[in-house]
Amino acid sequence: MTTTATTRRAAKRQSARARRAQEAKDRAEREERQAEAIAPAAQRLPVIDANGQVIRAPRVVRSGVGFVRSSPIDRMVQLGRKQANPTVTPAHAVCARRLCQAWQDGGEGVGTVPSPLGMRANSTPTTGYIAERQIAAIDYQVRCRAEVGGAREWLGALWPCCKRVVLDGADLGVWAQESQRDPIAARGYLSAMLDRLVEFYAARDEGPRIRRLDR
């Protein structure tokens, strides 16, 4: 009787563990389906090379029920909150986000206007006119590209660091390895780049800022 009872208890415990494991698996699958409906896995997962090195961090990270753009600059700001003299400050992060937004809205370096707008702008419209909103959208995109181009010219030799870390979202360690720089020197290089980016937007704000269209 004792052996039979022990066997039954063991079977129940095993069954409970299996049930909990299945429930966890089902929950993870539901969460993955929900996440995929909001943001594709290609944006949510890091890009890893054959050696297991992270080439690019996830493009987006979960924030509540949705996702927001991932940024190594924002992560460094969070880490620096406990430091007396952080390398990356909230002012750096604000300017990095502005440049990322201009980069994204400007087509992420694509050389032509998106086809629906491009066809309307470069050929005879079937309706005889181009909608003012379409013209405004094209103008906004052109100005975003001009903003990115201005930042690239302003940063000069610092631009590759900005492109890789700020726009591509690569971790600083990855960029240091790619550029064959010592990690400490790379951090100083990043700080100098972000300081210059703050100066760029300070100078830019003396003139009119780009007004983003409501969409």
N, C-alpha and C positions, 0 to 999 in steps of 0.2 A: 504493500500500500504506500509506504513511504517513497519507494522508488518510482511508482506510478505517478504520485503527486508531484514529485520533483521533476519528472519528465514533462508533465503537463505544464508546470510553471515555466520551465525552460522553453517549451514550445510557444507558450503565450508571449514570453519576452521576445523571442525571435520574431514572432508574428508582428508584435508591436513595433519592433525596430524596422522590419521590412515595410510596414505600413507608413511609418514616419519618413522613411527614406523615399518611398514612392510619392508621398505628399509633398516632400521638399522638391523632388524632381518635377512634379506637376506644377508646383508654384513657380519654379525657376523657368519652366517652359512658357507659362502664361506671361511672366514678366518679360521674357525675351520677345514674345510675340507683340506685346504692347510696346516695348521699346523699339522694335523693328518698324512698327507702324508709324512711329514718330520720327526716328532717325535710323538710317540703314547701318548695319554692322560695320560697313567700311568707314563710317564716321566715328563710331563708338569704340572701335578697337585700335590698338597701336599697330604700327607697321614694324615688323621685326625681320632682321636679316637672317642669313643662314647660321650665324653664330649666336643667335639669341639676343643681339643688340637691338635696342629700340631705335629705329631710324626716325620715326615720327610719332609723337604722342597722339592719343585720340583727339579727333577734331572737336568732339563735343563730349560733355560730361553731364551726368544727371543732376538736375536741380529741382527738387520737389517732384512733381509729376511729369515734368518735361526735361528738356536738355538745353544747355547753353554752350557756347563755344569754349573749348578748352584753351588755356593759355599758360605756358610756362612762366610768363611774367607775373600773372596773377598768383600762381603757386609760390613764386619766390617772394612776392609781397606778403603772403600769409606767413611764410617761414620767417620773414624779417621783422614781423611785429614784435617779437620777443628780443630783438637785438637793439643795442644802443645806437649803432650807426649802420642801418641796413644798406645793402648794395642797391636794392630795388625798392623804390618808394611808391606810394599810391599815385603820385603825380606821373611817374614813369608809366604806370599801368594805364592811366587815363589816356595818355598820348599813344600808347601801343594799341589800345582798343580803337582809337580814332583812325589810326593808320590801317588796322585790320578791316574796319568797316569800309573805308575808301577802297581798299584792295578788293574786297568782296564785291561791293557794289559797282566797281569799275570793271569787273569781268575777270579778276584774278590774273591779270596779265595777258588775257586773250586779245589778239590784235584787231579784231573786227567787232562791230556792234552786233549784238544778238540778232539772228536772222529775221525774226518777225519785224523788228524795227528797221533793220538794215535794208530789207527788201522794199519797205515803204519809203525809206529815205533816198534810196539809190535808183529807184525806178519810178515809172509813172504810176501813181496810185489809181486803182480801179475806180475809186469813188471821186477822184478829181481833187482830193485834198488830203493832207496829213493831219490827224487830230492833234490839237494843241497839247494834249497830255502826252502823246507819243513824242512830240518834239521836245517837251520838257524832260521826259525820261532820258532821251538821248543826250540832251544837254547836261543833265545831272551826271550821267555816266562819264561823259567826256571830262567834266570838271573833277570827278573822282580820280580819273586816270592822271589828270594834271597834278592833283594833290600828291599822288604816289610818285609821279615823276619828279615833282619838286622835292619830296623827301629824299629820294634817291640821289639827286644832285647835291642836296644839302649835306647828306651824310658822307658822300664820297667813298673813301676806302672803308668806312664803317658799314656800308650798305650790305655786304654779304652776311655779316652777323645779324643785321636787322631782318633780312630776307629769310634766313634759315630759322632763327629763333622766334621772331615776332610773327612773321607771316606764315611760315611752314609749321610752326609749333613744335620744332625739335627742341629737346632738352639741351641745356647749355653744355653738358658733358659730351653729348653727341657732336655738337658743333666744334667743341674743343678738339675732339679726336679727329674729326674730318679735316680741320684746319691745322692739325699738328701743333696745337698750342697747349702749354701747361694749364691745368684747370684754374689755378689762381690767376694767371695772366689772362685767361679767357674771361673770368669774372670781371676783372678790371676793364677789359675791352668792352664787355657788355655794358658796364656802368657808363663808360665814356659814350657809347652809342646812344644809350637812353637819355643821357644828359643833352646830347646834341638834338635828339628828337624832341625833347621838351623845348629847347630853344627854337626849333623849327616851327612848332605850333604856337609858341609865344609870338614869334614874328608874324606868323600867318594870321593870328587873331587880331592883329592891328588893322587888318583889312576885313572885307566881308567874308563870312564863313559860308560853306556849302549848306544850303537848306535841303535836308532830305525830304523826298516826296513821301506823302502818305500813301500807303499801298493797301 
